[in-house]
Amino acid sequence: MTENTQQQTAATTELPTTYAPAEVEGPLYERWVERGYFEADAKSEKPPYTIVIPPPNVTGSLHLGHAFQHTLMDALVRRKRMQGFEALWLPGMDHAGIATQNKVEQQLAEEGKSRHDLGREEFVERVWQWKEEYGGRILGQMRRLGDGVDWSRERFTMDEGLSRAVQTIFKKLYDDELIYRAERIINWCPRCLTALSDIEVEYQDDAGELVSIRYGEGEDSLVVATTRAETMLGDTAVAVHPDDERYKHLVGKQIKLPLTDRTIPVVADTHVDPEFGTGAVKVTPAHDPNDFEIGRRHDLPSLTVMDEHGVITVHGPFLGLDRFEARSAIVGALREQGRIVAEKRPYMHAVGHCSRCKTTVEPRLSMQWWVKVGPLAKEAGDAVRDGRVKIHPEDMSRRYFDWVDNMHDWCISRQLWWGHRIPIWYGPEGQVVCVGPDDEVPTGEGWTQDPDVLDTWFSSGLWPFSTLGWPEKTPDLEKFYSTDVLLTGHDIIFFWVARMMMFGLYAMDGEVPFTTIALTGLVRDEFGKKMSKSNPNAVDPLDWMDKYGSDAVRFTLAKGATPGADVPIGEDWVQASRNFANKIWNATRFAMMNGANIEGPLPDASAMSATDRWILSRLNETVAQVDAYYEDFQFAKLSESLYHFAWDEVFAWYVELSKTTFFAGGEGAKVSGRVLGEVLDVMLRLLHPIVPFVTDTLWTTLTGGESLVIADWPKAVFVPGADAPGGFRDEAAQKEIELVQRVVTEVRRFRKEQGLQDAQKVPARLTLTGTPLVAHEAAIRQILRLQPEG
């Protein structure tokens, strides 16, 4: 036994007999960070590989969706680092305007105060204090998962550099007449008192009351149906289809609007579907986006009938009523007048709710700031069409094009105090000045800044380049932009992915923000149901990490990751992954204690047994297979491939078939020990990006190397004496061992049918003469507990 082998054996015996993730993972991760393994060097000559993390909310905590996507991103980056790339995985957080402001307002409410009691400046200072004390919980949880991010480059969307980027691009867009202010219909939350983006609106089926109301009198009357009777106070027309013969005699006439002293016109508009309902619709331009467009086409007035809290503002019997109270009161009043033609209860229809506070969203006419997205969206579409950016899986491209080719102008202003304040100043004589980061702010009496802040998606849309130092020409920006892969859920392709594409192409002179968009599905429970905090199926991944280890959670998530498809996950599957991690630990430890080593070159092929040549041939096939799956983002397939190679082929077959060789000692044991060491070395490297903790611990013991994090990614193994330009392959050995496997499997089946216990030794005659099995008789008898006859 050589000195190196003695040292390895001693180190192996120091490994605990069972793997305890809680004792390994935390200290090992901190060692990786302290040694700077995850820090990228902008001056490096290595080719760059960059992923910027989809920034989690500062208010958030790690959920299974985060753990899923972070596992896949970490695997991609770890592999590229091992392949010799200057790999940067850049972390950071989003300031989450509405969610964060709500958190602090809740704190103030417990103190009996509101933000208005503090004033804007003091309130914003209070939010910063909250952020420092309570925000960013998820960053520590990312460490638990093993995220190999460059913590030295951590960013926050409200930090000084990113704020400068926001102000710079706003000014550029404004000067290019791509930002403007206009009165339009927006999603309004009466609780948060702000406009909402589409992504901040969640639709759910609510039981409404569909009522049919007669407008006008006699032959000059018609019937409209609505679930929002309270908005009729703001009706300024009734619309019908121009080809609808039923109503042609009414087009252009005025009819009486019930419960009011107003008359309104009947207009003809092709938006109306004559086959739906009565074929006549009420038009309330200030409270419905479709009605607003009809109103613009027919020059109708827009009457706002509710204030920002959803309270009726029209003088009369309904003044001061909440919108839902007014709905019931108005239906009751119409019923008394005999104008209710029909009622349908319940009527299920999709209703928008604020994603933060769950309040029913109110369409509201409001003066807001908008981005003119037409030219920007065209560029974003062209970049995918001409191949500069690839969407994976490819069939998701259709959804992307459906969005960017039909995108509406984007409302970017929010009526909040926390966020990037819009850099517009208004002067006492109607002046409007946009101020860039290097411009002087207008001063003097009467000058005021716009009170609104920008939509959070505005700043996160700059993420791939603002985090690298833009608008300055930094070494990081030069080295690491364009980024390589954006890995994110398919559910935000419209809201975040499209915005980054638009802003990246615009700000970076046509350079794409990323070259590949890899879209994942959503994590669901084991029955395929969506996980929700309000349902008992919600899972905290930290609980599973505590119970089974981070490697087990990571492997379970990767094993379910088919491109674009949702990922069902249950605790039983995490237990199975924990068993796999334990198997890797126990079997590798056993192998090292019985001679597995990486000393010197591999022996000549002529000195190897068919079993040795078989496992090396299968090893090379697995390396090629795993590489191909990585390039295609087939995490489920590569995980399955590694699982079956490690458990079924290395541990269940090769180690078992080689036990007689090891027990016999001599030159054969030395050869097989070196082969097994090579197999374990490569296998642990292949597994490392998915299960980094257990593999690094075992590999450093096996090889004496510093860390798998900075080790080389495996390539095809070459065996001396074998002619294999693309790496060693031995089809004959593979067929021979497959025959052995079939015989062993069949005898095991027969033993089970006869009621024989697995450990029970029985006498048996094996007639193997004239077959390749002769060389494997001892191993077959050892595995099957078969004694010679007599």
C-alpha positions in Angstrom: 0.0 0.0 0.0 1.5 3.3 -1.1 1.7 6.4 1.1 -1.1 8.1 -0.8 -3.3 5.1 -0.5 -2.6 4.9 3.2 -3.5 8.6 3.6 -6.7 8.1 1.7 -7.7 5.1 3.7 -7.1 7.1 6.9 -9.2 10.0 5.7 -11.9 7.6 4.6 -12.1 6.0 8.1 -12.5 9.6 9.5 -15.7 10.0 7.4 -18.8 9.3 9.6 -20.4 5.9 8.9 -23.7 7.8 8.1 -24.1 11.0 6.2 -25.4 13.9 8.4 -26.3 16.8 6.1 -26.8 19.3 8.9 -23.2 18.8 10.1 -21.8 19.1 6.6 -23.7 21.7 4.6 -23.5 24.9 6.5 -19.7 24.8 7.3 -18.9 23.6 3.8 -20.9 26.4 2.1 -19.1 29.1 4.3 -15.8 27.6 3.3 -16.7 27.9 -0.4 -17.6 31.5 0.1 -14.6 32.4 2.3 -12.3 31.0 -0.4 -13.9 33.1 -3.1 -14.9 30.2 -5.3 -18.0 32.0 -6.5 -16.4 35.3 -7.2 -15.9 36.2 -10.9 -12.9 38.1 -12.3 -13.7 40.7 -15.0 -10.0 40.7 -15.9 -9.9 37.0 -16.6 -9.0 35.7 -20.0 -11.5 32.8 -19.6 -14.6 33.0 -21.7 -17.5 34.5 -19.7 -20.7 32.8 -18.6 -23.3 34.9 -16.9 -26.6 34.4 -15.2 -28.3 37.2 -13.3 -30.7 35.9 -10.7 -34.4 36.8 -11.1 -34.4 39.2 -8.1 -36.7 38.0 -5.3 -38.7 40.5 -3.3 -37.0 42.0 -0.3 -40.1 41.0 1.6 -39.9 37.4 0.5 -38.7 34.1 1.9 -37.6 31.0 0.0 -40.4 29.0 -1.4 -40.3 25.9 -3.5 -40.5 27.9 -6.7 -37.4 29.8 -5.8 -35.6 26.6 -4.7 -36.6 24.9 -8.0 -35.2 27.7 -10.2 -32.2 28.4 -8.1 -31.2 24.7 -8.2 -31.3 24.7 -12.0 -29.4 28.0 -12.3 -26.8 26.8 -9.8 -26.3 23.6 -11.7 -25.8 25.5 -14.9 -23.2 27.9 -13.4 -21.3 25.2 -11.4 -20.9 23.1 -14.5 -19.7 26.1 -16.6 -17.2 27.0 -13.9 -15.9 23.5 -13.9 -15.6 23.7 -17.8 -13.2 26.6 -17.5 -15.6 29.6 -18.0 -15.4 32.8 -15.9 -18.8 32.1 -14.4 -20.8 34.8 -12.8 -24.1 34.2 -11.1 -25.1 37.6 -9.9 -27.5 37.9 -6.9 -29.8 40.6 -5.7 -33.2 41.7 -4.6 -36.1 43.8 -5.8 -37.5 46.6 -3.6 -41.1 45.3 -4.2 -42.8 48.7 -4.0 -46.4 47.7 -3.0 -45.5 44.7 -0.9 -42.8 46.5 1.1 -44.9 49.6 1.6 -47.7 47.5 2.9 -45.4 45.8 5.4 -44.4 49.1 6.9 -47.9 50.5 6.8 -49.1 47.5 8.8 -46.4 48.2 11.4 -47.6 51.8 11.6 -51.2 50.7 11.9 -50.3 48.6 15.0 -48.9 51.9 16.4 -52.1 53.7 15.6 -50.5 55.7 12.8 -50.5 56.0 9.0 -47.8 57.0 6.6 -49.5 60.5 6.3 -48.8 61.0 10.0 -45.0 60.6 9.3 -44.9 62.4 6.0 -43.1 61.2 2.9 -39.5 61.7 3.8 -39.8 60.1 7.3 -41.9 57.2 6.0 -39.3 56.4 3.3 -36.7 56.4 6.0 -38.8 54.0 8.0 -39.0 51.7 5.1 -35.2 51.7 4.7 -35.0 50.8 8.4 -37.5 47.9 7.9 -35.4 46.7 4.9 -32.2 46.6 7.0 -33.9 44.9 9.9 -36.3 42.5 8.3 -35.7 42.5 4.6 -33.5 40.1 2.7 -34.4 37.0 4.7 -34.2 35.0 1.5 -30.5 35.7 1.0 -29.6 33.6 4.1 -32.0 30.9 2.9 -30.3 30.9 -0.5 -27.1 30.0 1.3 -28.9 27.0 2.9 -29.8 25.8 -0.6 -26.2 26.1 -1.7 -26.5 28.9 -4.2 -23.1 29.5 -5.7 -23.7 33.2 -6.3 -21.1 36.0 -6.2 -22.0 37.7 -3.0 -19.4 40.4 -3.6 -21.6 41.7 -6.5 -25.0 41.6 -4.6 -27.4 44.3 -5.9 -30.6 45.9 -4.8 -32.9 47.8 -7.1 -32.9 50.8 -4.9 -29.2 51.0 -4.4 -27.3 54.0 -5.7 -26.0 52.5 -8.9 -29.3 51.0 -10.0 -31.2 54.1 -9.1 -28.8 56.1 -11.4 -29.6 53.5 -14.1 -33.3 54.0 -13.6 -33.1 57.8 -13.9 -30.8 57.6 -16.9 -33.1 55.3 -18.9 -36.2 57.3 -18.0 -34.6 60.5 -19.3 -33.5 58.7 -22.5 -37.0 57.3 -23.1 -38.6 60.7 -22.3 -36.3 62.5 -24.7 -37.0 60.0 -27.4 -40.7 60.5 -26.9 -41.2 56.9 -25.7 -42.5 58.0 -22.3 -45.6 60.2 -22.0 -48.3 61.2 -19.6 -52.0 60.5 -20.4 -55.4 59.8 -18.9 -56.2 56.1 -19.5 -58.0 53.2 -17.8 -55.7 51.4 -15.4 -56.0 48.6 -12.8 -56.7 50.4 -9.5 -56.5 48.9 -6.0 -58.8 50.8 -3.6 -56.9 49.4 -0.6 -53.3 50.0 -1.7 -54.4 53.3 -3.5 -52.2 52.8 -6.5 -52.3 51.7 -10.1 -51.3 48.0 -10.7 -49.5 46.3 -13.5 -51.1 43.3 -15.1 -48.8 41.0 -13.2 -50.0 42.4 -9.9 -53.6 41.4 -10.7 -54.8 37.9 -10.0 -58.0 36.7 -11.6 -60.3 34.3 -9.8 -63.9 33.1 -10.4 -66.3 35.1 -8.2 -70.0 34.5 -7.9 -71.5 37.7 -9.2 -75.1 38.8 -10.0 -75.8 39.3 -13.6 -78.8 41.6 -14.0 -80.6 42.7 -17.1 -81.8 46.3 -17.0 -84.2 48.1 -19.4 -83.0 51.5 -20.6 -85.4 53.9 -22.2 -89.2 53.6 -22.7 -91.5 51.6 -25.0 -90.3 50.9 -28.5 -87.3 53.1 -28.0 -86.0 50.9 -25.1 -83.4 48.2 -25.0 -82.0 45.8 -22.4 -78.4 45.6 -21.2 -76.8 43.1 -18.8 -74.2 43.8 -16.2 -72.5 42.5 -13.1 -71.4 46.0 -12.1 -74.7 47.9 -11.8 -73.1 50.6 -9.7 -71.1 51.8 -12.8 -74.4 52.7 -14.7 -74.2 56.0 -12.9 -71.3 56.8 -15.2 -72.8 55.5 -18.4 -72.5 57.9 -21.3 -73.9 55.6 -24.1 -75.4 52.3 -25.1 -73.6 50.5 -27.9 -74.9 48.0 -30.5 -73.4 46.4 -33.5 -73.9 48.5 -36.7 -75.3 45.4 -38.6 -77.7 44.4 -35.9 -81.2 44.9 -37.4 -82.9 44.9 -34.0 -81.4 48.2 -33.1 -80.8 50.1 -36.3 -83.8 52.4 -35.7 -82.2 53.4 -32.3 -78.7 54.3 -33.5 -78.2 58.0 -33.1 -81.2 58.5 -30.7 -81.1 59.5 -27.1 -82.6 57.2 -24.4 -83.3 57.9 -20.7 -80.6 56.6 -18.3 -82.5 55.0 -15.3 -82.1 56.6 -11.8 -80.7 59.8 -13.3 -81.9 62.9 -15.0 -79.6 62.3 -18.0 -80.2 60.9 -21.5 -77.5 59.1 -23.4 -77.0 58.2 -27.1 -77.2 54.8 -28.8 -74.0 54.3 -30.8 -73.0 51.7 -33.3 -69.6 50.0 -32.7 -68.1 46.8 -34.2 -66.7 45.9 -30.8 -70.1 44.7 -29.7 -70.9 41.0 -30.2 -74.6 40.8 -31.4 -74.7 37.2 -30.4 -73.8 37.8 -26.8 -76.6 38.5 -24.4 -79.1 41.1 -25.8 -76.5 42.5 -28.2 -76.6 45.8 -26.4 -73.9 47.0 -23.9 -73.8 49.9 -21.5 -70.8 52.1 -22.1 -68.9 53.5 -19.0 -65.7 55.0 -20.4 -64.2 56.0 -17.0 -64.6 52.5 -15.5 -64.0 49.9 -18.2 -61.1 49.5 -20.6 -63.2 48.4 -23.6 -65.8 51.1 -22.9 -63.0 53.6 -22.8 -61.9 52.7 -26.3 -65.6 52.9 -27.5 -65.8 56.3 -25.9 -62.7 57.5 -27.7 -64.1 56.3 -31.1 -67.4 58.1 -30.5 -66.1 61.1 -28.6 -68.1 60.3 -25.5 -67.6 62.0 -22.2 -65.9 60.0 -19.4 -67.7 60.4 -16.0 -65.8 59.1 -12.9 -68.4 58.0 -10.4 -66.1 56.6 -7.6 -63.2 58.0 -5.7 -59.9 56.3 -5.1 -61.4 54.3 -2.2 -64.2 52.9 -4.4 -66.8 55.1 -2.8 -69.6 56.6 -5.0 -69.2 60.4 -5.6 -72.4 61.1 -7.7 -74.8 63.4 -5.9 -78.0 61.6 -5.0 -79.2 58.7 -2.9 -76.1 56.6 -3.5 -73.5 59.3 -2.5 -71.0 58.0 0.0 -71.8 54.3 -0.5 -69.0 51.8 -1.0 -69.1 50.3 -4.5 -70.5 47.0 -3.3 -73.1 48.6 -1.1 -74.1 50.8 -4.0 -74.4 47.8 -6.3 -77.1 46.3 -4.1 -78.8 49.6 -3.5 -79.0 50.4 -7.2 -80.3 47.0 -8.1 -83.0 47.4 -5.4 -84.0 50.9 -6.8 -84.2 49.5 -10.3 -86.3 46.6 -9.1 -88.7 49.0 -7.5 -89.1 50.9 -10.8 -89.7 47.6 -12.7 -86.5 47.9 -14.8 -85.0 44.6 -13.8 -85.8 42.3 -16.6 -83.9 39.3 -15.4 -81.5 38.2 -12.7 -79.1 35.3 -12.7 -77.6 34.1 -9.4 -74.9 33.1 -9.0 -73.0 34.2 -12.1 -69.4 33.0 -12.1 -67.0 35.3 -13.8 -63.3 36.1 -13.7 -62.6 39.1 -11.4 -59.3 40.8 -10.9 -57.8 41.0 -7.4 -54.8 42.8 -6.0 -52.0 40.2 -5.7 -50.9 41.9 -2.4 -54.0 42.6 -0.4 -56.6 40.5 -2.4 -58.9 43.6 -2.8 -61.1 43.5 -5.9 -59.4 45.7 -8.5 -61.4 48.6 -10.0 -60.8 49.7 -13.6 -60.3 53.5 -13.2 -59.7 56.4 -15.5 -56.5 58.1 -14.2 -53.7 60.4 -15.3 -50.6 58.2 -15.4 -47.2 57.9 -17.0 -46.8 55.4 -19.9 -44.1 53.8 -22.0 -44.9 53.7 -25.7 -44.0 50.1 -26.3 -44.6 49.7 -30.0 -41.1 50.2 -31.4 -39.5 48.6 -28.3 -41.7 45.5 -28.6 -41.0 45.1 -32.3 -37.2 45.0 -31.5 -37.9 42.4 -28.8 -39.8 40.3 -31.2 -37.3 40.6 -34.0 -34.4 39.5 -31.7 -36.1 36.1 -31.2 -37.3 35.8 -34.8 -33.8 36.3 -36.2 -32.2 33.9 -33.8 -30.2 36.3 -31.6 -32.2 35.0 -28.7 -33.5 31.5 -28.4 -36.5 30.5 -26.3 -36.4 27.0 -24.8 -38.6 25.0 -25.2 -39.1 26.4 -28.7 -42.9 26.0 -28.6 -43.0 28.7 -25.9 -42.0 31.2 -28.6 -45.6 31.4 -29.8 -46.7 32.7 -26.4 -43.9 35.3 -26.4 -44.8 36.5 -29.9 -48.5 36.7 -29.0 -47.5 39.1 -26.3 -44.9 41.3 -27.9 -46.8 41.5 -31.2 -49.9 42.8 -29.4 -48.5 44.7 -26.5 -50.4 47.7 -25.1 -48.6 50.8 -23.8 -47.3 50.2 -20.3 -48.5 52.2 -17.3 -45.3 52.8 -15.2 -46.5 55.2 -12.5 -47.5 54.0 -9.1 -49.2 56.1 -6.3 -46.7 55.0 -3.7 -44.0 56.6 -1.6 -41.5 53.6 -1.7 -39.7 53.2 -5.0 -37.9 55.2 -7.6 -39.6 58.6 -7.7 -40.5 59.8 -11.2 -37.8 62.3 -12.2 -40.2 64.9 -13.6 -40.5 68.5 -12.1 -43.4 70.8 -12.7 -42.9 74.6 -12.8 -45.2 77.4 -11.6 -46.0 78.3 -15.2 -46.8 74.8 -16.4 -43.3 73.8 -17.2 -42.5 70.1 -17.4 -38.8 69.1 -17.0 -37.3 65.6 -17.0 -34.1 65.5 -14.9 -31.3 63.0 -15.6 -28.8 61.9 -12.9 -26.3 64.5 -14.0 -28.8 67.4 -14.5 -29.5 70.2 -12.1 -32.9 69.9 -10.3 -35.1 73.0 -10.9 -35.3 75.2 -7.8 -37.3 78.2 -6.9 -40.8 78.9 -5.7 -43.5 76.7 -7.3 -41.4 73.9 -8.6 -42.5 70.4 -7.4 -41.5 66.9 -8.3 -44.1 64.4 -9.6 -45.4 62.5 -6.5 -45.6 59.1 -8.1 -42.9 56.3 -8.2 -42.1 53.9 -11.0 -43.6 50.4 -11.4 -41.2 47.9 -9.8 -41.0 46.1 -13.1 -39.4 49.2 -14.6 -36.3 48.9 -12.5 -36.2 45.1 -12.7 -36.5 45.4 -16.5 -32.9 46.9 -16.4 -31.6 44.1 -14.3 -29.2 42.3 -16.8 -27.2 45.5 -17.5 -27.9 47.8 -14.5 -26.4 45.2 -12.1 -23.2 45.2 -14.2 -22.7 48.9 -13.8 -24.7 50.6 -16.7 -24.8 53.5 -17.5 -21.1 53.5 -16.8 -18.9 51.4 -19.1 -17.6 49.2 -16.4 -15.2 46.2 -16.7 -18.1 44.0 -15.5 -20.4 45.3 -18.2 -17.8 44.8 -20.9 -16.9 41.3 -19.7 -20.3 39.8 -18.7 -22.9 41.4 -21.0 -24.8 40.0 -22.8 -25.7 37.4 -20.2 -26.0 33.8 -21.3 -29.2 32.3 -19.9 -32.3 33.7 -18.4 -33.9 30.9 -16.5 -37.4 31.8 -15.2 -41.0 30.6 -14.9 -43.1 30.7 -18.1 -45.8 32.6 -16.1 -43.8 35.9 -16.2 -42.6 35.7 -19.8 -45.0 38.6 -20.6 -44.2 40.8 -17.7 -40.6 40.5 -16.9 -38.9 38.8 -19.8 -40.4 41.0 -22.4 -39.5 44.2 -20.4 -35.9 43.1 -20.1 -35.8 42.4 -23.8 -37.2 45.8 -24.7 -34.9 47.7 -22.3 -31.8 45.7 -23.0 -32.0 46.2 -26.7 -32.8 49.9 -26.3 -30.2 50.8 -23.7 -27.4 48.6 -25.1 -27.6 49.6 -28.7 -29.1 46.4 -30.0 -27.2 44.0 -27.8 -29.5 41.4 -26.4 -29.8 41.0 -22.6 -29.4 37.3 -22.8 -28.9 34.7 -25.6 -31.2 32.0 -24.2 -34.5 32.1 -22.4 -35.0 28.8 -20.6 -38.6 28.6 -19.3 -39.6 26.4 -16.5 -43.0 25.2 -15.3 -44.5 25.8 -11.9 -43.9 23.6 -8.8 -47.1 21.8 -7.8 -48.0 19.3 -5.1 -47.8 15.5 -5.8 -51.3 15.5 -7.1 -50.6 18.3 -9.6 -52.4 21.0 -7.6 -51.0 24.5 -7.3 -49.4 25.2 -4.0 -50.7 28.1 -2.0 -50.2 29.5 1.5 -54.0 29.4 1.9 -54.1 25.6 1.2 -52.7 22.8 3.4 -50.5 21.7 0.5 -48.0 24.6 0.9 -44.5 23.5 1.7 -41.6 25.4 3.3 -38.5 24.0 1.6 -36.5 24.9 4.6 -38.4 22.3 6.6 -37.4 19.6 4.1 -33.8 20.8 4.1 -33.8 20.5 7.9 -35.2 17.0 7.7 -33.5 15.5 4.6 -30.7 17.9 3.6 -30.3 20.4 0.8 -28.9 17.9 -1.6 -32.1 15.8 -1.3 -34.3 18.8 -2.0 -32.2 19.9 -4.9 -32.1 16.5 -6.5 -35.8 16.1 -6.2 -36.5 19.4 -7.9 -34.0 18.7 -10.7 -35.4 15.3 -11.2 -38.8 16.8 -12.0 -37.5 19.6 -14.3 -38.8 19.0 -17.8 -38.5 22.1 -19.9 -41.7 24.2 -19.7 -43.6 21.6 -17.8 -45.0 22.0 -14.3 -43.2 20.1 -11.5 -45.2 17.9 -9.1 -43.3 17.2 -5.9 -44.2 15.3 -2.7 -42.3 14.5 0.5 -42.0 10.8 -0.4 -39.8 11.9 -3.4 -37.6 14.0 -1.1 -37.2 11.0 1.1 -36.1 8.9 -1.9 -33.6 11.6 -2.8 -32.3 11.5 0.7 -31.8 7.8 0.3 -29.9 8.4 -2.9 -27.5 10.8 -1.1 -27.0 8.3 1.6 -26.3 5.6 -1.0 -23.7 7.8 -2.6 -22.1 8.4 0.8 -22.2 4.8 2.0 -21.2 3.1 -1.2 -18.4 5.5 -2.0 -17.0 5.3 1.5 -17.1 1.5 1.3 -15.4 1.5 -2.1 -12.6 3.8 -0.9 -12.1 1.6 2.2 -11.7 -1.4 -0.1 -9.1 0.0 -2.5 -10.8 2.5 -4.8 -8.1 5.1 -5.7 -6.9 7.5 -8.4 -3.2 6.9 -8.1 -1.3 7.0 -11.4 -2.7 6.4 -14.9 -5.4 3.9 -15.7 -4.0 0.4 -16.4 -3.8 -0.9 -19.9 -7.0 -2.2 -21.3 -5.4 -5.7 -21.7 -5.0 -5.8 -17.9 -8.6 -5.1 -17.2 -11.5 -7.5 -16.8 -14.6 -7.3 -18.9 -16.3 -5.8 -15.8 -13.7 -3.1 -15.7 -14.0 -2.3 -19.4 -17.8 -2.4 -19.2 -18.1 0.2 -16.4 -15.6 2.6 -18.1 -17.5 2.2 -21.4 -20.8 3.0 -19.7 -19.1 5.9 -17.8 -18.2 7.5 -21.1 -21.7 7.1 -22.5 -23.0 8.7 -19.4 -20.7 11.7 -19.7 -21.8 12.3 -23.3 -25.4 11.8 -22.3 -25.3 14.2 -19.4 -23.5 16.9 -21.5 -26.2 16.6 -24.2 -29.0 16.9 -21.7 -27.4 20.0 -20.1 -27.2 21.7 -23.5 -30.9 21.0 -24.0 -31.9 22.0 -20.4 -33.2 18.5 -19.8 -32.6 18.4 -16.1 -35.0 15.6 -15.4 -33.3 13.3 -17.9 -29.8 14.1 -16.8 -30.8 13.5 -13.2 -32.4 10.2 -14.1 -29.3 9.2 -16.1 -27.0 10.0 -13.2 -29.3 8.3 -10.7 -29.4 5.0 -12.6 -25.7 5.1 -13.5 -24.7 5.7 -9.9 -27.1 3.4 -8.1 -27.8 0.7 -10.6 -24.6 0.3 -12.5 -21.8 1.5 -10.3 -23.1 0.4 -6.9 -25.5 -2.3 -7.6 -23.6 -4.1 -10.4 -19.9 -3.0 -10.7 -19.1 -3.0 -7.0 -21.0 -6.3 -6.5 -19.4 -8.0 -9.5 -15.9 -6.8 -8.4 -16.2 -7.9 -4.8 -14.6 -11.3 -5.5 -11.8 -9.5 -7.3 -11.2 -7.2 -4.3 -11.4 -10.1 -1.8 -8.9 -12.1 -3.8 -6.3 -9.3 -3.8 -3.4 -9.2 -6.1 -3.0 -7.4 -9.4 -6.6 -7.8 -10.4 -7.7 -6.0 -7.2 -5.2 -3.2 -8.0 -6.6 -2.8 -11.5 -10.2 -2.8 -10.4 -9.4 -0.4 -7.5 -7.9 2.1 -9.9 -10.9 1.7 -12.3 -13.4 2.1 -9.5 -11.5 5.2 -8.3 -11.7 6.7 -11.8 -15.4 5.9 -12.0 -16.1 7.5 -8.6 -14.0 10.6 -9.5 -15.9 11.2 -12.7 -19.3 10.3 -11.3 -18.9 12.7 -8.3 -17.9 15.5 -10.8 -21.0 14.8 -12.9 -23.3 14.8 -9.8 -21.7 17.9 -8.2 -23.8 20.7 -9.9 -27.0 19.1 -8.7 -25.9 17.7 -5.3 -22.9 19.8 -4.3 -22.5 19.0 -0.6 -22.2 15.3 -0.4 -20.2 15.1 -3.6 -17.6 17.7 -2.6 -17.1 16.0 0.8 -16.5 12.6 -0.8 -14.5 13.8 -3.7 -12.0 15.7 -1.6 -11.5 12.6 0.5 -11.1 10.4 -2.6 -8.7 12.6 -4.5 -7.1 14.9 -2.0 -8.2 17.8 -4.2 -9.2 21.2 -2.9 -12.9 21.3 -3.9 -15.2 20.1 -6.7 -16.4 23.7 -7.1 -13.1 24.5 -8.8 -12.4 21.1 -10.2 -12.5 20.3 -14.0 -15.7 19.1 -15.6 -15.2 15.5 -16.7 -14.5 14.6 -20.3 -14.3 11.2 -22.0 -12.0 8.7 -20.3 -9.2 7.3 -22.4 -7.8 3.9 -21.6 -4.2 3.0 -22.5 -4.0 0.3 -25.2 -7.5 0.9 -26.5 -8.0 2.6 -29.9 -10.8 5.1 -29.1 -10.3 8.7 -30.5 -13.6 9.8 -28.9 -13.0 8.2 -25.5 -13.0 4.5 -24.5 -15.9 2.3 -25.7 -16.2 -1.5 -25.5 -19.4 -2.8 -27.0 -18.3 -6.4 -26.5 -17.8 -5.9 -22.8 -21.1 -4.2 -22.5 -22.9 -7.2 -24.2 -21.0 -9.6 -21.9 -22.0 -7.8 -18.7 -25.6 -7.5 -20.0 -25.7 -11.3 -20.3 -24.4 -11.6 -16.7 -27.1 -9.2 -15.6 -29.8 -11.2 -17.3 -28.7 -14.4 -15.7 -28.5 -12.9 -12.2 -31.9 -11.2 -12.6 -33.5 -14.5 -13.8 -32.0 -16.5 -10.9 -33.1 -13.9 -8.4 -36.6 -14.2 -9.8 -36.5 -18.0 -9.5 -35.2 -17.8 -5.9 -38.1 -15.5 -5.0 -40.6 -17.8 -6.6 -39.2 -20.7 -4.5 -39.4 -18.7 -1.3 -35.7 -18.5 -0.7 -34.4 -15.6 1.3 -31.9 -13.3 -0.4 -29.2 -14.1 2.2 -29.8 -17.8 2.1 -27.0 -19.9 0.6 -28.1 -22.8 -1.6 -26.1 -25.3 -3.6 -26.4 -24.9 -7.4 -24.8 -26.3 -10.5 -23.9 -23.6 -13.2 -23.2 -24.8 -16.7 -21.3 -22.0 -18.2 -18.8 -23.7 -20.5 -18.6 -22.2 -23.9 -20.1 -18.9 -22.9 -18.6 -15.6 -21.8 -20.1 -16.2 -18.3 -17.2 -18.6 -17.4 -15.0 -15.7 -16.3 -17.8 -14.4 -14.1 -18.8 -17.6 -12.3 -17.2 -16.6 -9.0 -18.9 -13.2 -9.1 -22.3 -14.7 -10.0 -22.1 -17.2 -7.2 -21.1 -14.5 -4.7 -24.0 -12.2 -5.7 -26.6 -15.0 -5.8 -25.3 -16.9 -2.7 -24.9 -20.1 -4.7 -22.5 -22.8 -3.3 -20.9 -25.5 -5.5 -22.8 -28.8 -5.4 -21.6 -31.4 -2.9 
